Amino acid sequence: MIEWLRAPADPVVVLGTGELPLHIRRHPRATRMTLRLGEDGESARVTLPRWGTTREAVRFAQSRAAWLEAQLAKRPARAEPQPGGTLAFRGRELTIDWRADRPRKAVLSDNAITLGGPQDTLAPRLKRWMQGEARALFADDLAFYASRAGLAVPDFALSNARRRWGSCSSSDTVRLNWRLVQAPDEVRRSVVAHETAHRVHFDHSPRFHALLGDLFEGDLPAAERWLKANGPGLFSSFG
């Protein structure tokens, strides 16, 4: 069992740009203190052994303030979609063609997405549209690779995780990050193929990699390179 701790005064790490809230937890198997930036970039987390103290955790995090600032600097700047701006979708950039007097429903064309409605709800409506598109694409992808693997089509859910593009549970439910709808099709499909292979081999053994190679029809190393280079940028739009 992991025990989460919050000091009465809510501990923080003091950075040159301000304070970063610090979340502290004890883990029964931890043998040393570790620090990481929170997935949202708005907090830091320290994991420490069961016998560690909150004061030690705060001191440890503060001693690594420069590292936290460097990690924050690597994060892409967040920019909500705006009229006249662009939106990444299936590997290409769409112009956001918005006018208040148009219908609220988004309509996709070759190079633009057209919609109307209130401007202050533009971003959440575009997010819901993209999640709907992601759901439809994932359903087709999962059916395709399940057929190739000789499996039933699994249940699936959308994920918003920042450290994982997909996962497969022991109950055979697949979770896929909706932001992959912004990536080129072959990149998104490589993740779905990866999770399909995990439905057969719940590890990264040679048998898993052999099956993945048989399932995925594209250039797997190229898809992995694209995600490594461009994956963080998929989180620059939408909260």
C-alpha positions in Angstrom: 0.0 0.0 0.0 1.3 3.5 -0.9 0.8 6.2 1.7 0.4 9.7 0.4 1.4 12.5 2.8 0.6 16.2 2.9 2.3 18.4 5.5 -0.1 20.7 7.3 1.3 23.8 5.4 1.3 22.0 2.0 5.0 21.7 1.1 6.4 23.5 -1.9 9.6 23.7 -3.9 10.8 27.2 -4.5 11.9 27.8 -8.1 13.2 30.9 -9.8 9.8 31.3 -11.4 7.7 30.7 -8.3 6.6 27.9 -6.1 5.7 24.4 -7.2 3.4 22.3 -4.9 5.1 19.2 -3.6 3.3 15.9 -3.2 5.0 13.3 -1.0 4.4 9.6 -0.7 5.9 6.7 1.2 6.2 3.4 -0.7 6.8 0.1 1.1 9.4 -1.1 -1.4 11.2 2.2 -1.9 14.9 2.2 -0.8 15.8 5.8 -1.7 14.1 9.0 -2.4 13.1 9.8 -6.0 11.7 13.0 -7.6 9.7 13.6 -10.7 7.6 16.4 -12.2 3.9 15.8 -12.1 2.2 14.8 -15.3 0.4 18.1 -15.5 3.7 20.1 -15.0 2.0 21.9 -12.1 3.4 19.9 -9.2 6.4 17.8 -8.2 6.3 14.4 -6.5 8.7 12.7 -4.1 8.6 9.0 -3.3 10.5 8.0 -0.2 11.0 4.9 2.0 8.6 4.2 4.7 11.0 5.5 7.3 11.6 8.8 5.5 10.3 12.1 6.9 8.4 14.9 5.2 11.2 17.4 6.1 13.8 15.2 4.4 11.6 14.9 1.3 11.2 18.7 1.1 14.9 19.2 1.5 15.6 16.6 -1.2 13.3 18.2 -3.7 14.6 21.7 -3.0 18.2 20.5 -3.6 17.0 19.5 -7.1 15.2 22.7 -8.0 17.4 23.3 -11.0 16.5 19.9 -12.4 12.8 20.6 -12.0 13.2 24.0 -13.7 15.0 22.2 -16.6 12.2 19.7 -16.9 9.6 22.4 -16.9 11.5 24.2 -19.7 11.3 21.1 -21.9 7.6 21.0 -21.7 5.8 22.5 -24.8 4.0 25.7 -24.2 0.3 25.1 -23.8 -1.8 27.0 -26.4 -5.6 26.6 -26.5 -7.1 26.4 -30.0 -8.1 29.8 -31.4 -10.0 31.0 -34.5 -7.7 31.2 -37.4 -5.1 28.9 -35.7 -4.3 25.4 -36.5 -5.1 22.0 -35.0 -3.1 18.8 -35.5 -5.2 16.0 -36.8 -4.0 12.6 -38.2 -0.6 14.0 -39.0 -1.7 17.2 -40.7 -2.5 20.8 -39.7 -6.1 21.9 -40.0 -7.1 25.6 -40.0 -9.7 26.4 -37.4 -12.3 28.1 -39.5 -14.7 29.6 -36.9 -17.5 32.2 -37.1 -20.1 32.7 -34.4 -23.1 32.6 -36.8 -22.2 29.1 -38.2 -23.7 25.8 -36.8 -21.9 24.7 -33.6 -21.2 21.2 -35.0 -17.6 20.8 -36.4 -17.3 19.9 -40.0 -14.1 18.5 -41.4 -12.8 19.4 -44.9 -9.4 18.7 -46.5 -7.5 21.5 -44.8 -9.8 23.0 -42.2 -12.3 22.3 -39.5 -15.4 24.6 -39.7 -17.7 25.4 -36.8 -19.5 28.2 -35.1 -21.1 28.7 -31.7 -19.7 30.7 -28.7 -16.0 31.4 -28.9 -15.5 30.8 -25.2 -16.5 27.1 -25.6 -14.5 26.6 -28.8 -11.6 24.6 -27.2 -13.8 22.1 -25.2 -16.0 21.5 -28.2 -13.0 20.9 -30.5 -11.6 18.5 -27.8 -14.9 16.6 -27.7 -14.9 16.4 -31.5 -11.3 15.0 -31.6 -12.1 12.5 -28.9 -15.1 11.3 -30.9 -12.9 10.9 -34.0 -10.3 9.1 -31.9 -12.9 6.7 -30.6 -14.1 5.8 -34.1 -10.5 5.3 -35.4 -9.5 3.2 -32.5 -12.6 1.0 -32.9 -11.6 0.3 -36.5 -7.9 -0.2 -35.6 -8.7 -2.6 -32.8 -11.1 -4.7 -35.0 -8.4 -4.9 -37.7 -5.6 -6.1 -35.4 -7.8 -8.4 -33.4 -8.8 -10.1 -36.6 -5.1 -10.4 -37.6 -4.3 -11.9 -34.2 -7.3 -14.3 -34.2 -8.8 -12.5 -31.1 -12.2 -11.1 -30.3 -12.5 -7.3 -30.5 -11.8 -6.0 -27.0 -13.6 -3.3 -25.0 -11.6 -0.1 -24.9 -11.6 3.3 -23.3 -9.9 6.6 -24.0 -7.0 7.7 -21.9 -5.4 11.1 -21.2 -2.3 9.8 -19.5 0.9 11.8 -20.1 3.4 8.9 -19.7 1.6 6.1 -21.5 0.1 5.9 -25.0 -1.7 2.7 -24.4 -2.3 -0.1 -21.9 -3.9 -3.5 -21.7 -5.4 -4.9 -18.5 -5.7 -8.5 -17.3 -9.5 -8.1 -18.0 -8.7 -7.6 -21.7 -9.7 -4.0 -21.7 -7.5 -1.7 -23.8 -6.9 2.0 -23.0 -5.6 4.2 -25.7 -4.5 7.9 -25.5 -7.0 10.0 -27.4 -4.2 12.5 -28.3 -2.9 9.9 -30.8 -5.6 11.2 -33.2 -3.2 14.1 -33.8 -0.4 11.8 -34.9 0.0 10.3 -38.4 -2.2 7.2 -38.9 0.7 4.8 -38.9 1.9 6.1 -35.6 -1.5 5.7 -34.0 -2.0 2.2 -35.5 1.5 1.1 -34.2 0.2 1.8 -30.6 -3.0 -0.2 -31.2 -0.9 -3.1 -32.7 1.4 -2.9 -29.7 -1.5 -3.3 -27.3 -3.1 -6.1 -29.4 0.2 -8.0 -29.1 0.0 -7.5 -25.3 -3.3 -9.3 -25.3 -1.4 -12.4 -26.3 1.9 -11.8 -24.5 1.7 -9.7 -21.4 5.4 -8.8 -21.5 8.1 -7.6 -23.9 9.5 -11.0 -24.6 10.9 -12.0 -28.0 7.5 -13.7 -28.7 5.8 -10.4 -28.1 8.1 -8.5 -30.5 7.7 -11.3 -33.1 3.9 -11.1 -32.9 4.0 -7.3 -33.1 6.1 -7.5 -36.2 3.6 -9.8 -37.8 0.6 -7.7 -36.8 1.8 -4.2 -37.8 2.0 -3.5 -41.5 4.1 -0.3 -41.2 7.6 0.8 -40.2 7.6 0.2 -36.5 11.0 1.8 -35.7 9.9 4.9 -37.7 6.6 5.1 -35.7 8.5 4.8 -32.4 11.0 7.5 -33.5 8.1 9.8 -34.4 6.5 9.4 -31.0 9.7 9.9 -29.2 10.4 13.1 -31.0 6.9 14.5 -31.3 4.9 12.9 -28.6 5.3 15.6 -26.0 4.0 18.2 -28.5 0.7 16.4 -28.6 -0.1 17.8 -25.2 0.5 21.4 -26.1 -3.2 21.9 -27.0 -6.1 21.3 -24.7 -6.0 21.1 -20.9 
